Amino acid sequence: MNGEHWQEITVDEAFGDDPRRWLAAYASPDMPWLLVNADDGVIWGKREPDGAFKLSSDVFQDAEEFPAIAVPLRAQTLQQARVFGPGGELLVWRTSDGFAARLVKDDEEPPLDALPDQTYLLWGVGSDFEPRGDFTLLIEGQQGLRHAPPVAVRALRNNQRLALKVRHYLDYDEEGQAYVTMSRLVGLEV
C-alpha cells in the first residue's frame, strides 16, 4: 500500500493555537464527524453547516454534572483526533516531537486492497437525558462511564447500540501474506 491511499499532512503551530479550527478545515460533508481522545476524556464533534465543529462539550457544558464530557479541546491534552466520514479520514496523533497527521481519501465503497467495512459497537446505552441537538448521552455499566456521540437517538431499543464503521486496508509482506496496514473510521450509525 505504501501511501497509495494516504498522504502525510504537516501539523503547524496553528494546530496548537486552535486545534478545533485546524481540524474543521479538513471537515466536509463527506467527512462530518470528529472523535478526539484526550488525557481528560473523549470529545465528539459534528460539522455544522458553516463548517465549524459543534462539540459534545458545547452541548454538555456543566463540568460538575458531566465531568467526562465537558472536556475542552486543547492541544496540550490531545492524544489523537480523527475527522472522518465516508469520503475519508484525517488522523492526528501525538508523537515525542509534537503532532503528526495523515489523510486518507477514498470512495464510500472499500477499495480492492481493503476488507469489507466492519462495525464495532460503542459502549453505552441510552440514558434518562433527552438528546441535546444532535448529541446523545450514553452511559455504560455500574461505573457510569459516559460519552456523547453526535447522533440524536431518543431511545435505543432491543439492545440496539451505536457503532463505528471501520475500514481496514491490507498490504502483503515479502512472502505474500496479507496483513492490516492501516485502519480508518468510515461512519457512525445505530
Backbone torsions as a table, in degrees:
resi	resn	phi	psi	omega
1	MET	NA	-56.9	168.6
2	ASN	40.8	59.1	175.6
3	GLY	83.1	6.0	-178.9
4	GLU	-62.7	-37.9	-177.7
5	HIS	-106.2	-11.1	-173.8
6	TRP	-129.4	159.9	174.9
7	GLN	-136.1	146.5	177.3
8	GLU	-74.0	140.5	179.0
9	ILE	-118.1	135.4	177.3
10	THR	-80.7	128.9	177.5
11	VAL	-100.1	109.8	-177.1
12	ASP	-95.3	-177.4	-176.7
13	GLU	-66.6	-18.7	176.5
14	ALA	-60.3	-30.3	177.9
15	PHE	-63.1	-45.7	179.4
16	GLY	-64.4	-32.7	-179.7
17	ASP	-73.9	-41.4	-176.3
18	ASP	-152.8	78.8	-177.2
19	PRO	-60.8	-31.4	-180.0
20	ARG	-61.7	-47.5	-179.6
21	ARG	-68.0	-41.3	-179.7
22	TRP	-60.7	-46.4	179.7
23	LEU	-66.0	-37.4	-178.8
24	ALA	-63.6	-25.2	178.5
25	ALA	-63.8	-21.7	179.4
26	TYR	-96.5	-11.4	179.6
27	ALA	-72.7	149.7	179.6
28	SER	-156.9	171.5	178.0
29	PRO	-56.6	-29.6	178.8
30	ASP	-95.1	4.5	173.9
31	MET	-141.6	68.5	-170.0
32	PRO	-91.8	-8.5	-172.1
33	TRP	-107.6	153.9	177.4
34	LEU	-130.5	133.8	173.8
35	LEU	-132.3	120.7	-177.9
36	VAL	-120.7	130.4	170.1
37	ASN	-104.0	120.1	-178.8
38	ALA	-123.9	165.6	178.7
39	ASP	-57.8	-31.9	-173.9
40	ASP	-106.7	10.6	175.3
41	GLY	153.1	-175.2	178.1
42	VAL	-107.1	130.9	-179.6
43	ILE	-118.0	125.0	175.0
44	TRP	-104.6	154.1	176.1
45	GLY	-148.1	160.0	177.8
46	LYS	-140.0	136.4	-179.8
47	ARG	-67.7	131.2	175.9
48	GLU	-89.5	164.7	179.6
49	PRO	-57.0	-28.9	179.2
50	ASP	-81.6	-0.1	178.3
51	GLY	94.9	-13.8	178.7
52	ALA	-79.4	161.8	176.1
53	PHE	-94.0	134.1	164.9
54	LYS	-94.6	130.3	-175.6
55	LEU	-105.6	155.7	175.3
56	SER	-58.2	-32.4	179.4
57	SER	-73.1	-19.4	173.4
58	ASP	-72.6	-32.9	-175.1
59	VAL	-87.8	-42.1	178.5
60	PHE	-108.4	77.3	-169.9
61	GLN	-84.3	-21.9	-173.5
62	ASP	-73.6	105.5	-176.4
63	ALA	-66.2	-26.2	177.8
64	GLU	-76.1	-40.9	-179.8
65	GLU	-79.8	-34.9	-176.4
66	PHE	-128.5	63.3	-174.8
67	PRO	-62.3	-30.7	-178.7
68	ALA	-85.2	-9.0	-176.5
69	ILE	-112.0	-35.2	-179.7
70	ALA	-79.1	58.0	-174.4
71	VAL	-106.0	125.3	178.5
72	PRO	-72.9	149.1	176.7
73	LEU	-87.2	105.8	-177.6
74	ARG	-131.5	141.6	177.9
75	ALA	-63.4	-31.0	-177.2
76	GLN	-62.7	-29.5	-177.3
77	THR	-110.0	-6.1	-175.8
78	LEU	-70.4	130.3	173.7
79	GLN	-98.7	-48.0	174.6
80	GLN	-155.6	153.6	178.3
81	ALA	-139.0	142.7	178.9
82	ARG	-130.9	120.9	167.9
83	VAL	-98.8	122.0	-170.5
84	PHE	-147.5	165.9	177.1
85	GLY	173.0	-173.4	-177.4
86	PRO	-59.4	-28.7	-176.2
87	GLY	-84.1	-12.4	-180.0
88	GLY	158.9	-170.4	-179.7
89	GLU	-152.0	134.7	167.4
90	LEU	-102.5	125.2	176.5
91	LEU	-115.9	125.4	174.2
92	VAL	-117.3	133.0	179.5
93	TRP	-139.1	152.7	179.3
94	ARG	-77.6	137.5	173.6
95	THR	-124.5	176.2	177.7
96	SER	-67.6	-17.6	-179.5
97	ASP	-105.1	7.9	-177.2
98	GLY	129.9	-125.5	-179.5
99	PHE	-125.3	148.3	173.6
100	ALA	-124.7	160.7	-179.3
101	ALA	-152.3	153.7	173.0
102	ARG	-144.0	148.3	-179.4
103	LEU	-118.5	128.1	175.3
104	VAL	-111.0	127.4	175.4
105	LYS	-126.9	126.5	172.6
106	ASP	-156.2	-176.1	-177.2
107	ASP	-82.0	172.9	176.8
108	GLU	-63.4	-33.3	178.3
109	GLU	-83.6	137.7	179.0
110	PRO	-60.5	139.8	175.1
111	PRO	-68.7	170.5	-177.0
112	LEU	-61.5	-28.4	-178.7
113	ASP	-95.0	30.5	177.2
114	ALA	-131.6	151.6	173.4
115	LEU	-73.2	159.6	171.8
116	PRO	-57.7	144.4	-179.3
117	ASP	-55.6	140.8	-178.7
118	GLN	-116.3	153.4	-178.9
119	THR	-108.9	129.5	178.4
120	TYR	-120.6	121.2	-177.7
121	LEU	-68.4	140.5	173.9
122	LEU	-89.9	148.2	175.8
123	TRP	-74.0	152.0	177.3
124	GLY	111.7	134.4	173.6
125	VAL	-116.3	172.1	-179.3
126	GLY	-55.1	160.5	-179.4
127	SER	-125.1	-177.8	177.8
128	ASP	-75.7	-10.6	-178.9
129	PHE	-83.3	135.8	173.6
130	GLU	-70.5	153.4	174.2
131	PRO	-56.7	144.2	176.8
132	ARG	-112.2	105.3	-174.8
133	GLY	63.4	-124.7	-179.2
134	ASP	-98.7	17.6	-177.3
135	PHE	-120.0	141.6	179.6
136	THR	-124.4	129.2	177.0
137	LEU	-78.0	124.5	177.2
138	LEU	-115.1	141.0	-178.9
139	ILE	-127.6	140.1	-178.8
140	GLU	-127.9	131.0	168.1
141	GLY	66.1	179.1	-178.1
142	GLN	-67.2	-26.3	177.6
143	GLN	-70.8	-18.1	179.0
144	GLY	72.9	33.4	177.5
145	LEU	-57.2	135.1	-174.0
146	ARG	-131.0	147.3	166.6
147	HIS	-156.5	165.7	-174.2
148	ALA	-133.8	84.5	178.3
149	PRO	-66.7	155.2	-179.0
150	PRO	-83.2	62.6	175.8
151	VAL	-136.7	124.8	-179.9
152	ALA	-86.2	103.7	-179.8
153	VAL	-126.0	119.6	-179.9
154	ARG	-71.6	-42.3	179.9
155	ALA	-156.1	135.4	174.2
156	LEU	-91.2	121.7	-174.5
157	ARG	-104.5	154.2	172.1
158	ASN	46.3	52.9	177.9
159	ASN	62.3	23.7	173.7
160	GLN	-64.7	149.2	176.7
161	ARG	-137.6	156.4	168.5
162	LEU	-79.1	152.5	-175.8
163	ALA	-145.5	152.5	170.6
164	LEU	-98.3	134.8	172.2
165	LYS	-93.6	128.5	-173.9
166	VAL	-125.4	140.1	176.9
167	ARG	-113.5	130.1	177.9
168	HIS	-109.8	127.4	179.7
169	TYR	-97.4	142.2	-177.1
170	LEU	-105.5	152.4	169.1
171	ASP	-140.3	173.7	-175.6
172	TYR	-129.1	138.8	177.3
173	ASP	-81.7	-178.4	-176.1
174	GLU	-64.1	-17.4	178.0
175	GLU	-96.9	4.7	177.9
176	GLY	83.7	10.9	179.9
177	GLN	-87.6	132.9	-178.4
178	ALA	-78.7	145.9	173.2
179	TYR	-148.2	156.6	177.3
180	VAL	-78.5	120.2	-178.3
181	THR	-99.1	-22.2	-177.9
182	MET	-162.9	150.3	174.9
183	SER	-132.4	151.4	176.1
184	ARG	-143.8	153.9	175.0
185	LEU	-80.4	138.3	-177.5
186	VAL	-113.2	-37.4	-175.8
187	GLY	-164.0	172.4	178.3
188	LEU	-130.8	125.2	-172.5
189	GLU	-151.1	164.5	173.1
190	VAL	-86.4	NA	NA
